[in-house]
Amino acid sequence: MLTGKKIVLGISGGIAAYKMANVASMLVKLNADVHVVMTKNATHFITPETFETLTANHVFTDVFDESGSMHVPHVTLGTEADCILIAPASADVLGKLAHGIADDMLTTTVLPARCPMLISPSMNVNMYENKIVQNNMQILREYGYEVIEADTGFLACRVEGKGKLPKESDLVEYILRACAKEKDLAGKKVLVTAGATKEAIDPVRYITNHSTGKMGYAIARMAMLRGAEVTLVCGDTAIDDPLFVDVVHIKSAKEMYDAVTSRAAEQDIIIKAAAVADYRPAEVADQKMKKKDDNLSIALERTDDILAYLGAHKKDGQFLCGFSMETENLIENSRAKLEKKNLDMICANSLRVAGAGFGTDTNIVTLITKENTTELPIMSKEAVADEILNHIAE
């Protein structure tokens, strides 16, 4: 997602500097052009050669370093960057940037930059909580820098507290949010549902389906990266909650109905990717149902139809997108669902096609509107999510 993007990593003196090798590697795998700028103190914790090997770019540690083909490197790096992340950011660097001091390669690179600026402070808890340091962070926020809150845990100084550098994948996600996608959904509120519901039979057993939530989570994440304010209503999944998304966890179809309908009126776009139970046990046993020698029958009743409610109560200008998982007559059944439930678009896929359906990292989807039918090839679920959002944005 970072093809063609120039990312500058500014690394200052702190034990967490070693984690930035993994950040650099992750960014390279996303096709970013990664450039590293280090303070002199940072080189005591990890060598510039490590980053040069990972990024295939020269690492700058001195403002007078004219190595490579860059003219006035600190100005070139700063003005050409699509995003700058300073991590770990020491108390010293925070103080310098907050007050316009530029006396090394890192600070002189930051001052001419006009791209999104991310700062991730990491230090001893007592330093982190010092009022001077906190005030410097606030000054930087007021200047437009995004200050990433430190994590809490066991620190290198052998104490528990706030000051840990966030995990590497989180730092990369901040960069992706800052510059990976055009913000064509900025100002839009998007609600996405994902995963399976669970309908209790007794305190031990429940009825569910094979949905893992991967498709819905991908849609929520891609909408967030495109600038939307995203709410994700999801059943139980094994997926970590996406950053920068309001996640609402539910279990049953009734809980999902309540969570979605109570929020629907304020949404610009609703995408229903969850696999919601159509039926639930008519009665739920208070105690575990004991096994007997004869057969068991469980009476089922219909659950509330969330998509039908949304279609019937759709406000002017709201876009409603559903999903259709079929085993036969894919287009006919999906188009009938589109019309019956007053949808603007439905994403149809078939369990009979390899690479589509539950539990996979790929999907094969046909996008159906009242006017058009668009068949997509096999793609990653994140690529499918982007295509769905492209059609909605149009």
JOMOUR-V163675 format. One record per helix or strand of 3 or more residues. SS is the DSSP state (H for helix, E for strand). FROM is the first residue (numbers start at 0). LEN is the number of residues. Records with the same first field share a line. If there is no record, write none. Layout:
SS=FROM-LEN / FROM-LEN
//
This chain:
E=5-6 / 32-6 / 82-7 / 115-6 / 145-3 / 150-4 / 159-5 / 188-6 / 228-6 / 245-4 / 268-4 / 278-3 / 299-3 / 318-8 / 344-6 / 365-3 / 372-3
H=14-15 / 40-4 / 47-8 / 72-8 / 90-8 / 104-7 / 124-4 / 130-12 / 167-12 / 213-12 / 252-9 / 263-3 / 305-7 / 329-11 / 380-13
//
